[in-house]
């Protein structure tokens, strides 16, 4: 067993998205990301629910055309099969938990 500081497990890099996979199983994954300002993930869908917890900063999350600001300490669930995207208006770090149905 090991205690892990998630916010410190990835470092910001200029003009990049950095990720560190914490757990990978057949039933899902847990990954920490660091997004530099202006970086993002384009709109896509996934066949399973995905939870995003913001560790640092603020993200713009768009789900099925609705744009929401999610700040440090807040969480949002991106439902399966709904188009979603993320954008860093300023740099942010997030914990992504994907659970396969």
PLY file of the C-alpha trace (Angstrom):
ply
format ascii 1.0
element vertex 101
property float x
property float y
property float z
element edge 100
property int vertex1
property int vertex2
end_header
0.00 0.00 0.00
1.14 3.50 -0.73
-0.28 6.96 -0.11
-0.16 9.10 -3.25
-0.50 12.86 -3.68
-2.45 12.98 -6.96
-1.85 16.67 -7.70
1.90 16.10 -7.45
1.90 12.93 -9.58
1.92 14.97 -12.82
3.72 18.20 -13.62
2.61 20.94 -15.98
4.53 21.14 -19.26
4.39 24.05 -21.71
1.92 23.51 -24.58
1.18 19.94 -23.51
-1.15 17.52 -21.78
0.65 15.19 -19.37
-0.93 12.06 -17.91
-0.09 9.37 -15.40
-2.16 6.20 -15.20
-2.72 5.29 -11.55
-4.80 2.13 -12.05
-5.77 0.06 -15.09
-8.18 -2.85 -14.88
-10.67 -4.51 -17.21
-13.45 -2.69 -15.32
-11.98 0.81 -15.68
-9.06 3.18 -15.22
-7.89 6.00 -12.96
-5.65 8.61 -14.60
-4.28 11.99 -13.51
-3.86 14.70 -16.17
-2.16 18.12 -16.26
-3.34 20.47 -19.04
-1.39 23.59 -19.96
-3.35 26.72 -20.86
-5.04 26.35 -24.25
-4.80 22.56 -24.32
-7.83 20.29 -24.43
-9.50 17.11 -25.55
-11.72 17.48 -28.61
-15.32 16.31 -28.55
-15.68 12.53 -28.38
-17.88 9.86 -26.82
-17.11 6.87 -24.62
-19.21 3.74 -24.04
-18.93 4.13 -20.25
-19.36 6.80 -17.57
-16.38 9.02 -16.77
-15.94 11.11 -13.62
-13.69 14.17 -13.61
-12.44 15.65 -10.33
-10.49 18.91 -10.65
-7.35 18.82 -8.49
-5.99 22.26 -9.42
-7.22 25.18 -11.51
-10.41 25.29 -13.55
-11.62 23.40 -16.63
-14.29 24.11 -19.20
-16.19 20.87 -19.70
-18.74 20.56 -22.50
-21.26 17.71 -22.35
-23.84 17.29 -25.12
-23.40 20.94 -26.12
-23.67 22.39 -22.59
-20.51 24.14 -21.37
-19.72 24.16 -17.64
-16.85 25.53 -15.55
-15.51 23.00 -13.05
-13.09 24.31 -10.40
-10.58 22.83 -7.99
-12.39 20.62 -5.49
-15.38 20.06 -7.82
-16.43 16.97 -9.77
-18.55 16.28 -12.83
-19.77 13.03 -14.36
-19.69 12.66 -18.13
-22.40 10.10 -18.98
-21.74 7.20 -21.31
-22.41 7.81 -25.01
-22.82 11.61 -24.60
-20.38 13.77 -26.58
-17.98 15.63 -24.30
-14.85 17.80 -24.52
-12.45 19.57 -22.14
-10.59 22.86 -22.53
-7.99 24.60 -20.35
-8.75 28.33 -20.34
-5.90 28.34 -17.82
-3.83 25.34 -16.73
-5.54 22.67 -14.63
-5.05 19.16 -13.25
-7.75 16.52 -13.07
-8.39 13.01 -11.88
-10.27 10.94 -14.47
-12.10 7.83 -13.29
-13.64 5.70 -16.01
-15.92 2.83 -15.04
-16.87 0.38 -17.78
-20.49 -0.77 -17.89
0 1
1 2
2 3
3 4
4 5
5 6
6 7
7 8
8 9
9 10
10 11
11 12
12 13
13 14
14 15
15 16
16 17
17 18
18 19
19 20
20 21
21 22
22 23
23 24
24 25
25 26
26 27
27 28
28 29
29 30
30 31
31 32
32 33
33 34
34 35
35 36
36 37
37 38
38 39
39 40
40 41
41 42
42 43
43 44
44 45
45 46
46 47
47 48
48 49
49 50
50 51
51 52
52 53
53 54
54 55
55 56
56 57
57 58
58 59
59 60
60 61
61 62
62 63
63 64
64 65
65 66
66 67
67 68
68 69
69 70
70 71
71 72
72 73
73 74
74 75
75 76
76 77
77 78
78 79
79 80
80 81
81 82
82 83
83 84
84 85
85 86
86 87
87 88
88 89
89 90
90 91
91 92
92 93
93 94
94 95
95 96
96 97
97 98
98 99
99 100
